[in-house]
Amino acid sequence: MNGKSDEHEWREGRRCNLETSYAEYTELWENSSFSLAGQGAYPWMAGSLDGLTRVLEIGTGTGRSTLELLSQGHAVTSIDENPTCLERTHKSLAASGFKSVLLLRGTRNFSSVYYQIQYSPLDPCIAEPGPGTALLIEADVGNDARLLRWLGMRPKFDAVACWLGHVRNPENASFLETSGFLDLVGDMTPRVPRHQLTDDQWNLIADLFPTRNCKTGRRARDRRTILNAIFWVLRTGAPWRDLPIEFGPWSTAWDFFNKWNQDRTFDEVLRRLRSCVVSHDDPPAELWCIDGTSIRAARCSSGGGKIDGPRRTEGSRSGALPGWLGHEDPHPV
């Protein structure tokens, strides 16, 4: 009798330790995701999937990426092995006004030396998540044949978002290819993320942004990446310091933006682009203007002084563009 009681206490101790590990891992993920959110990684990720509705998310974490995907209208099927992460995400989405279905399907069996997780089958009749809704599934992405069979019977996904840290390890770089998850995606044609230059667009202006050798011996920054970084800031309206890390240091992007604005490189870009669309029947270049209602002004403009010159007539809606969108210098004096 004492032997059975001791074994029961031992199993309960192992169960408590596992639940503690789940909770600690969830807090670590939350700290990491808080840092990524501060860098603008989640809006950048969701924005790069613009137009791709059905998203398979591998690694739910604490739901920050799932929330961003839903807020941009994606339909998300999210997978994670940690039930504590899934439960927190489920509550977080509900608190933010989004609907989600939570499927916890793991049963943990403890022995004297290890524990096993058995995953229950998935119901084929489970409804597909619609835009702005999520399906949260407990599963082992590396060893769950039932999950892959179930996903294979459903409509193809438009994209896969993978947040597993070990995927960046060179030894596991082919994880997505070997796991079978990419087979669940429909059209795998590469697409250019929103706000970034296509090959044709870059080829049109590439010679205006030559790469010069660095005197320090360091590798020069790729000019196309810097332009993409500038376009991301101008299009999203985010502060320069919130530039996603994929574009490199924000200060580099700002310095080149300031340099190309002052040496009138951007003016040359505008003239070249305009020459591609202007015909003989169009107005002279001096008469071109940009609709002022579509220009996001800098925050300091609301307190700016009055500008001398012709007064704007009532009902006027257009005017010349002062500088490049009036962005402020992020380097305080």
C-alpha positions in Angstrom: 0.0 0.0 0.0 2.8 2.4 0.9 4.5 1.5 -2.4 1.4 2.5 -4.4 1.1 5.7 -2.4 4.7 6.6 -3.0 4.4 6.0 -6.7 1.3 8.2 -6.9 3.0 11.0 -5.1 6.0 10.6 -7.4 3.8 10.8 -10.5 2.0 13.8 -9.1 5.4 15.4 -8.4 6.5 14.8 -12.0 3.2 16.2 -13.3 3.6 19.4 -11.2 7.2 19.8 -12.4 6.1 19.5 -16.0 3.3 22.1 -15.5 5.9 24.4 -13.9 8.2 23.9 -16.9 5.3 24.8 -19.2 4.6 28.0 -17.2 8.3 29.0 -17.1 8.7 28.5 -20.8 5.5 30.6 -21.5 7.0 33.5 -19.5 10.3 33.2 -21.4 8.4 33.3 -24.6 6.4 36.3 -23.4 9.6 38.2 -22.6 11.0 37.4 -26.0 7.8 38.4 -27.8 7.6 41.7 -25.9 11.1 42.6 -27.3 10.1 41.5 -30.8 6.9 43.6 -30.6 8.9 46.6 -29.6 11.0 46.2 -32.8 7.9 46.0 -34.9 8.5 42.4 -36.0 4.8 41.3 -35.8 3.3 44.0 -37.9 6.1 43.5 -40.4 5.5 39.7 -40.5 1.7 40.1 -40.9 2.1 42.8 -43.4 4.4 40.7 -45.5 1.5 38.2 -45.8 -0.9 40.7 -47.2 -3.3 39.0 -49.5 -2.6 35.6 -48.1 -5.7 34.8 -46.1 -5.2 31.2 -44.7 -2.1 31.1 -42.6 -0.6 28.1 -40.7 1.3 29.4 -37.7 3.9 27.0 -36.3 4.7 28.1 -32.7 1.8 30.0 -31.1 3.8 31.4 -28.2 1.8 33.8 -26.1 -0.3 34.9 -29.0 1.2 38.3 -30.0 1.8 37.1 -33.6 -1.6 35.4 -33.8 -3.3 38.6 -32.6 -1.5 40.7 -35.2 -2.4 38.2 -38.0 -6.1 38.3 -36.9 -6.1 42.1 -36.7 -5.0 42.2 -40.3 -7.8 39.8 -41.4 -6.0 36.5 -41.7 -7.6 33.2 -40.9 -5.1 31.4 -38.6 -4.5 27.8 -37.7 -1.9 27.9 -34.9 0.1 24.9 -33.5 2.0 24.6 -30.3 3.1 21.8 -28.0 2.8 23.9 -24.8 -0.8 23.9 -23.6 -0.1 26.8 -21.2 0.9 28.9 -24.2 -2.3 28.0 -26.1 -4.5 28.7 -23.1 -2.9 32.1 -22.6 -3.3 32.9 -26.3 -7.0 31.8 -26.2 -7.7 34.2 -23.3 -5.7 37.0 -24.9 -7.5 36.8 -28.2 -10.9 36.8 -26.4 -9.9 39.9 -24.4 -9.0 41.6 -27.7 -12.4 40.8 -29.2 -11.3 37.9 -31.5 -12.8 34.4 -31.6 -10.7 31.3 -31.4 -11.3 27.6 -30.9 -8.9 25.8 -28.5 -8.1 22.1 -29.0 -6.1 20.5 -26.2 -5.6 16.9 -27.2 -2.5 15.7 -25.3 -2.6 13.1 -22.6 0.6 12.8 -20.5 1.5 9.3 -19.1 4.3 9.1 -16.6 6.6 6.2 -16.0 9.5 5.7 -13.6 12.0 7.4 -15.9 10.2 9.4 -18.5 6.7 10.6 -19.7 4.9 10.2 -23.0 2.3 12.4 -24.7 -0.4 10.8 -26.7 -2.5 13.0 -28.9 -6.1 12.3 -29.6 -7.4 12.2 -33.2 -8.8 15.4 -34.7 -12.4 15.6 -35.8 -12.6 15.9 -39.6 -15.8 18.1 -39.1 -14.0 20.9 -37.3 -14.9 24.1 -39.0 -12.3 26.1 -40.9 -11.4 29.4 -39.2 -12.6 32.4 -41.1 -10.9 35.8 -41.5 -10.2 37.3 -38.1 -10.6 34.0 -36.3 -8.1 31.3 -35.1 -8.0 27.6 -34.5 -5.5 26.8 -31.7 -4.2 23.2 -31.7 -2.0 21.3 -29.2 0.4 19.2 -31.2 4.0 18.2 -31.6 5.1 19.7 -34.8 8.0 17.3 -35.1 6.2 14.1 -34.4 2.5 14.1 -34.9 1.4 12.0 -37.9 -2.2 12.4 -37.0 -2.0 16.2 -37.3 -0.3 16.1 -40.7 -2.9 13.6 -42.0 -5.7 15.8 -40.7 -4.3 19.0 -42.1 -3.7 17.2 -45.4 -7.4 16.6 -45.8 -8.3 20.3 -45.4 -7.9 23.1 -48.0 -4.4 24.2 -48.7 -2.9 27.1 -46.8 -1.8 30.3 -48.4 1.3 30.7 -46.2 3.3 29.2 -43.3 4.6 31.4 -40.4 7.2 29.6 -38.4 8.4 30.9 -35.0 10.5 28.0 -33.9 13.9 29.2 -32.7 15.7 26.0 -33.7 14.8 26.4 -37.3 17.6 29.1 -37.5 20.1 26.5 -36.5 22.0 25.4 -39.6 21.7 21.8 -38.6 17.9 22.1 -38.8 17.6 24.6 -41.6 15.6 22.1 -43.7 13.0 21.6 -41.0 10.1 23.0 -43.0 11.1 21.0 -46.1 11.4 17.7 -44.2 8.5 18.1 -41.8 5.9 18.0 -44.5 4.3 21.4 -43.6 5.3 23.1 -46.9 3.2 20.4 -48.7 0.2 21.9 -47.0 0.7 25.2 -48.8 -1.0 25.8 -52.2 0.8 28.3 -54.5 4.5 28.4 -53.5 5.4 31.1 -56.1 7.8 33.6 -54.4 6.1 36.9 -53.8 7.5 40.3 -52.9 6.4 41.5 -49.4 4.4 44.6 -49.3 6.4 47.9 -49.2 9.4 46.3 -50.9 10.8 46.8 -54.4 10.2 44.2 -57.1 13.1 43.2 -59.3 11.7 45.3 -62.2 11.3 48.3 -60.0 14.9 48.0 -58.6 16.4 47.5 -62.0 14.9 50.8 -63.1 16.7 52.9 -60.5 19.6 50.7 -59.3 22.3 52.8 -61.0 21.2 55.8 -59.0 22.3 54.0 -55.8 25.8 52.7 -56.4 27.6 50.7 -53.7 30.9 52.2 -52.8 33.7 50.3 -51.1 34.0 51.0 -47.4 37.4 52.5 -46.3 37.1 50.6 -43.0 37.1 47.3 -44.8 33.6 46.5 -43.7 31.1 45.2 -46.2 28.9 48.0 -47.7 25.2 48.0 -46.9 23.0 46.7 -49.6 21.3 49.7 -51.2 18.1 47.8 -52.1 17.6 46.7 -48.5 18.1 50.3 -47.3 15.5 51.5 -49.8 13.1 48.8 -48.6 13.7 50.0 -45.0 12.9 53.6 -46.0 9.8 52.6 -47.8 8.7 50.5 -44.8 9.0 53.6 -42.5 7.3 56.0 -45.0 4.4 53.5 -45.7 3.7 52.4 -42.2 4.3 55.8 -40.5 6.3 54.0 -37.7 9.2 55.8 -35.9 12.6 55.1 -37.4 13.7 53.4 -34.2 10.9 50.8 -34.7 12.3 49.6 -38.0 12.3 45.7 -38.0 15.7 44.1 -37.5 15.5 42.4 -40.9 16.3 45.8 -42.5 19.4 46.4 -40.4 20.2 49.2 -38.0 17.5 52.0 -38.1 20.2 54.6 -37.9 21.7 53.4 -41.2 18.4 53.7 -43.0 17.9 57.2 -41.6 21.4 58.4 -42.5 20.9 57.2 -46.1 17.4 58.7 -46.3 18.8 62.0 -45.1 21.8 61.8 -47.5 19.7 60.9 -50.6 17.2 63.6 -49.7 19.9 66.3 -49.4 21.9 65.3 -52.5 18.6 65.2 -54.5 18.9 61.5 -55.4 15.2 61.1 -54.7 14.5 64.0 -57.1 16.3 62.1 -59.8 14.3 58.9 -59.0 11.1 61.0 -59.3 12.2 62.3 -62.7 13.0 58.9 -64.0 9.8 57.4 -62.8 7.8 60.3 -64.2 9.6 59.9 -67.6 8.3 56.3 -67.8 4.6 57.4 -67.6 4.5 60.9 -69.1 3.3 61.2 -72.6 3.3 64.2 -74.9 -0.3 65.0 -74.0 0.4 65.3 -70.3 1.0 68.6 -68.5 4.5 70.0 -68.3 6.6 68.6 -65.4 6.5 72.0 -63.6 2.7 71.6 -63.2 2.8 68.3 -61.5 1.7 68.3 -57.9 0.8 65.8 -55.2 -2.6 65.7 -53.5 -2.0 67.2 -50.0 -4.8 65.2 -48.5 -2.8 61.9 -49.0 0.4 63.2 -47.4 1.0 62.3 -43.8 2.5 65.4 -42.1 5.2 65.3 -39.5 3.9 65.6 -35.9 5.7 68.9 -35.5 3.8 70.4 -38.4 0.7 71.1 -36.2 2.6 73.7 -34.3 4.6 75.1 -37.2 4.6 78.8 -37.9 2.8 80.5 -40.7 4.5 80.3 -44.1 4.8 83.5 -46.1 3.4 83.4 -49.6 0.1 83.1 -51.5 -2.8 82.2 -49.2 -4.5 78.9 -49.9 -7.9 79.4 -51.5 -10.9 77.8 -49.9 -11.6 74.4 -51.2 -8.1 73.9 -52.5 -7.0 70.2 -52.0 -3.5 69.9 -53.6 -0.1 71.4 -53.2 3.6 70.7 -53.8 5.3 68.2 -51.6 7.8 69.9 -49.2 10.8 67.6 -49.0 10.2 63.9 -48.6 7.0 63.6 -46.5 8.5 66.0 -43.9 10.0 63.3 -41.8 11.8 64.5 -38.7 15.4 64.0 -37.8 15.3 61.1 -35.2 18.7 62.2 -33.9 17.9 64.9 -31.2 20.4 67.7 -30.9 
